[in-house]
Amino acid sequence: MNALGFGLVDASILAIAALGFTLQFGVTNYVNFAYGAFLTFGAYMALAANVEPFHLSIWPAMLIGGVCTAIFGLLLNQFFLAPFVARRRGLIFALIVTFTLSLMLGDIYIIIWGSDFKELDYSGTVAHEVGPFLWSNYDIAFMFITGVVLLAVHLLLTRTSLGRSMRAMGDDLNLARVCGIRTEAVVAATWGISAFLAGVAGVMLAIEQRTFTTTLGDNFLFLILGSVILGGIGRPAGAVIGAVVIGVAVQIGVLFIPSGLAPVLVFVALIGVMLLRPQGLMGATPRPPGQL
């Protein structure tokens, strides 16, 4: 039961990151391999606010990390990724560009912050028994934050004009343009939302791991990809379901196999899904003919 409880905590962090990733894919229609670097950036921005020079508490620092990452994502899209995508559209081309960006950011992070381990400044960790589970106050806070984020994204997609525009672009980009949707503005808003979620998830991950380096997000990226593919790429609800399945499976798997091999369960699950249900548990976002 403790393993299940820890798995739910991991799933709450993974769900926020996977939700941002799948929202971005649903609108921009390309896989962002630099997404893990956004998590790392958020953690280091929170570190700057939390440790030096501002010495803020962890929760304002988390918000600052998310906002800074949102701005960072907007700037990267505007001045780096968008010009490449506008010049040549295509899934493979976008993969190469974002993978290259991920490598570049990793080296830049090392130059700025070094490769030594960092630690956020927070205290007051208290264990609580919640039914059969043993969670710290930070674990409970993470799951609460995830619940708020999921509700906010659901309301955004179903109750706002921006959300309806995002869904329309995910269904058919060309038709959305014909209907008068300002696609460039919607893409920019999506980048900001996606990067904000990545930044918040990165701070939560840094707290959970206690110490972290510039590889924080890169090491977590394959779990994000696994959650998105398992649930159905482009499906927000599928990303959350995939995150829960993978988060719980990895923690429970540690009971039966060495911890270093537990992530292998992710790939086993992906192989099974690709063989039995290639579109994912919730089904992938449908694309019109000629659109990736």
Beta strands, then each sheet from edge to edge (+ up, - down):
strand 1: 118-119
strand 2: 127-130
strand 3: 133-136
strand 4: 211-212
sheet 1: 1+ 4-
sheet 2: 2+ 3-
end
